[in-house]
């Protein structure tokens, strides 16, 4: 293992280690419970967090003693760790298993043990997490199938899951930084005075930047293989893509594909919900934003709402749906005009159809104290996102 990964220094003092092993107080368990959303989907026992919150005065001592016992003995009863595995579709038309995202529905008591541990670990960045096995059961059309035991890993939805990803990917970052410091990994230079960019991580989503030469690509592949051998993870080649600048000839791209078994693409799609834009930005890049706004407005029976209600709904939809994209990308003027047009049509007709506008748009967009209705303008929303 030391030959595969660089050594990880000990970063916890004796006092910090003692704080992790301290007895669990009742207040810790209660704080962990209060940090849960009340109406989250229940686990196999059928109880939601709201039950524990409302009847804490009756069951609080028993729940606290169970959590404290789990920390003292290092064991949890098998029936408590049983979990329902639910498949959530990633898109509108799922067809295969890869179109679903597995979500684990754990018992609240188990979540409390995990959440107390997470709250203690949160102040510390580097530590080793020991993974314990549990029983999973698929929830198929509302019926629990026969349970099975995973060999390793944490369940998605477990509070420890993101910590495991962060710790694991941190080691890959060490490998890459080691190669950059040695001068064998050529990172992307952001301008003449800008910082070098070799990698971007978000959980298990990875962006790597290097020169498009066979020697550099082999080095990147070897670094990933070192990490996979040590962690047990694998690179999903079907979801991986490579992209190169226009100056890279097709023959070199073919040779790089033979080395990595990863195909080249001209469009990287989305990353963290944002469109990876290449070249000139046009309204077609933000067609999905328009579709979401149209769908949200169409879901409401606009004709059954008063005009004031339509204004409130239009402001709410236009403030929430496009705002995430507006935080990092400047929407073209054409897209802003289309968003405003959708808002106008919904306010006056209750649907997407055209109808006579009884008041000028400039009047509607004025603040209420100036005689308007406070309808938001898309361009102004973008400006506020960028200057806030």
Secondary structure, 3 states (H helix, E strand, C coil): CCCCCCCCCCCCCHHHHHHHCCCCCHHHHHHHHHCCCCCCCCCCCCCCHHHHHHCHHHHHHHHHHHHHHHHHHCCCCHHHHCEEEEEEECCCCCCCHHHEEEEEEECHHHHHHHHHHHHHHCCCCCCCCCCCCCEEEEEECCEECCCEECCCCCCCCCCCHHHHHHHHHHHHHHHHHHHHHHCCCCCEECCCCCCEECEEEECCEEEECCCCCHHHHHHHHHHHHHHHHHHCCCCCCCCCCECCCCCCCHHHHHHHHHHHCCCECCCCCEECCEECCCCCCCHHHHHHHHHHHHHHHHCCCHHHCCHHHHHHHHHHHHHHCCHHHHCCCCCCHHHHHHHHHHHHHHHHHCCCCCCCCCCCHHHHCCCHHHCCCCCCCHHHHHHHHHHC
